[in-house]
Amino acid sequence: MRIAVIGGGIVGSLIARELTRYTADVLLFEKEPDIGWGVTKANSAIVHGGFHETPGTKRASFCVEGNMLYEGLSRELDVPFKRIGAYVVALSDDELPTLQELYEQGLQNGVPGLEMHDRETVLAREPHLNPSVIAGLWSPSVGITEPWSLAIAAVENATHNGLDLHVAEGVTSISVVDAHVKQVITEKSAYEVDAVVNAAGLFSDRVAEMVGLSEPILFPRRGEYALLDKKIGRVVSSVIFPTPDALSKGILVVPTIDGGILLGPTAEDLSAGKKEATETTRVGVHQAIEGARRLVPDLDLSLVAKTFAGLRPETPDKQFVVGRTSITGFLQAAGMRSPGLTAAPAVARYLVHDVMKQDLGLNKKGNFDPIRQGIRSVLDLMGENADALIEKDPRYGQVICQCNQVTEGEIVEAIHRGARTLDGVKFRTRAGFGRCQGGFCTDKILMILARELDLSPSSITLRGGESDLLDGVVRR
Ligand SMILES: Cc1cc2nc3c(=O)[nH]c(=O)nc-3n(C[C@H](O)[C@H](O)[C@H](O)COP(=O)(O)OP(=O)(O)OC[C@H]3O[C@@H](n4cnc5c(N)ncnc54)[C@H](O)[C@@H]3O)c2cc1C
């Protein structure tokens, strides 16, 4: 039995990992040179509670179940996850009915621990909030994580359990005979398969077309952000939502897992062809900042370290497309718009254990190992442990990224685990993610990559393709 998963975002990565619990041969194809570089790379990183979702929909049930799976998953895969809770705040009387609707919706969806708080309680817990706040809906199950780290960790663990990983290998077509999938054809080769899972994010409509399914066209809804450096401290300790609007959950103030504060996202519909339009705009970033300041007025904007944008894969009916199709062996986990990050563990479970296990007659492996150990961060180790590590390997005493205190030892480990580009190192170690955004460490990381991979420095790229970092030799 051979199963191909298309797409190494959070959804495809978790599906691939679930599949490696069974005796099938599992292949994962990702067109980018690394895991988690699609929608998974740029979002709010919130593990949502589920009160925003319409009761009775797949989005609601997968979101609430996915949220509950995060604790175990993050423990098994050694990925950061914190249940910090969230407030949805009403800043005027006309927003109060929406707060009440979200509360009741949350109760129907089975979201645990929801409470309505008055102004005094909200301000006592979050003193930097806009003093005009009238009330807040408190949801303690909301969490934050690092989405790309979870995708990378899931793939590392799956590979340990037998996954055949193909990065930088986009799927170009799929052959179907008598309404059964037969072959996956990539930029490099062709593979006989018994089943295919379409987890291609924004491009999942194009993959569905490869088997002749005319899925609704996915259109990108751009969300722009400004990220404040961790020097800002905890101006808020939970995720702060406004009341939602017709397009999105609104512009938020979100503590990030490594201590920064994220402002955004905006919501701007783009045409279906603009699936790579992740550039930021002056208007968008301004909107993100002003929207956030409406919730938390005294944000120190001199600490903006980075702006970026993500593209939500929107479906016309706002629903996920998950499950079987009219083509035997072709399954979908497509149109995974927000809260797709939250829902992903539940979607993976459902597709693999409730659908594919039966349809394909999959048998459990006796030796599946669910545990993966992350790269040890010297910064997080306590004194003696750090000393012991440095004694064993002095490269762990050599700090390369000053902002995030990432050592040469960690960068080398990231490369040995699959990083081939500067971004590959950055997303595995946070080197280059700090206040200077790589201004002081890019050259050093580049030279370590070249040395470890035995390549010339000029062949090291930012993120593969034509993203060259060096143009030529100035002086020998
Ligand atoms: C602005 C914004 C904010 C969000 N905030 C949240 C949030 O806070 N919480 C939450 O739960 N959700 C959030 N989401 C939604 C969440 O990010 C997505 O639902 C999730 O990341 C989708 O993951 P995915 O694996 O489906 O897609 P992707 O991460 O895009 O993965 C799909 C992969 O398929 C690859 N691919 C495409 N075509 C091919 C091909 N032909 N061959 C091989 N590979 C291919 C792509 O390169 C990509 O890596 C947000 C989204 C955005 C944009």
The ligand as an ORCA input file, in Angstrom:
! r2SCAN-3c Opt
* xyz 0 1
  C      -3.355     35.829      8.103
  C      -3.701     34.456      8.608
  C      -3.952     34.248      9.961
  C      -4.291     32.986     10.426
  N      -4.380     32.775     11.763
  C      -4.675     31.546     12.218
  C      -4.699     31.284     13.609
  O      -4.328     32.133     14.421
  N      -5.095     30.073     14.019
  C      -5.485     29.096     13.151
  O      -5.908     28.053     13.590
  N      -5.394     29.283     11.826
  C      -4.976     30.474     11.346
  N      -4.846     30.683     10.010
  C      -5.099     29.568      9.101
  C      -3.920     28.620      9.044
  O      -2.697     29.330      8.923
  C      -4.114     27.698      7.861
  O      -5.379     27.098      7.962
  C      -3.076     26.591      7.799
  O      -1.769     27.095      7.925
  C      -3.234     25.871      6.471
  O      -2.247     24.872      6.421
  P      -2.133     23.970      5.141
  O      -1.182     22.888      5.487
  O      -3.482     23.598      4.644
  O      -1.545     24.936      4.022
  P      -0.039     25.341      3.705
  O       0.710     25.678      4.919
  O      -0.104     26.377      2.641
  O       0.572     24.001      3.126
  C       0.306     23.563      1.820
  C       1.621     23.182      1.189
  O       1.380     22.576     -0.063
  C       2.475     22.903     -0.913
  N       2.022     22.679     -2.304
  C       1.126     23.375     -3.004
  N       0.979     22.839     -4.236
  C       1.820     21.775     -4.301
  C       2.118     20.831     -5.317
  N       1.556     20.859     -6.524
  N       3.040     19.875     -5.040
  C       3.649     19.812     -3.801
  N       3.406     20.708     -2.837
  C       2.485     21.665     -3.058
  C       2.737     24.373     -0.579
  O       4.037     24.760     -0.958
  C       2.514     24.389      0.930
  O       3.721     24.244      1.654
  C      -4.444     31.919      9.515
  C      -4.157     32.121      8.160
  C      -3.736     33.364      7.722
  C      -3.302     33.540      6.318
*
